Amino acid sequence: SVDAKLNALPTVAGVSTDQDVYTNYTFTHTDGTAIAVGETIAAGASKNFKVRVEFDDSITADQLPEEAQTMTLTVGMNYVQA
């Protein structure tokens, strides 16, 4: 029953320090626009977001893992009362 305001940019958990070296994350609205601290969601409304995970193309071959990796990501978005 109260509007919500995004308090901080999205965070990601569930990635090891090694995996974080070769992956990049992008959080946007479904239309591709940036998510901004301070944007609001009206009481009773909902919004959809898109999370994109990619390999970092600036890394070297020796930074890539030699074995298959599993990633279980958890994205956090902290909203407070607007």
Secondary structure, 3 states (H helix, E strand, C coil): CCCEEECCCCEEECCCHHHHHCEEEEEEECCCCECCCCCEECCCCCCCEEEEEEECCCCCHHHCCCCCCCCCCEEECCEEEC
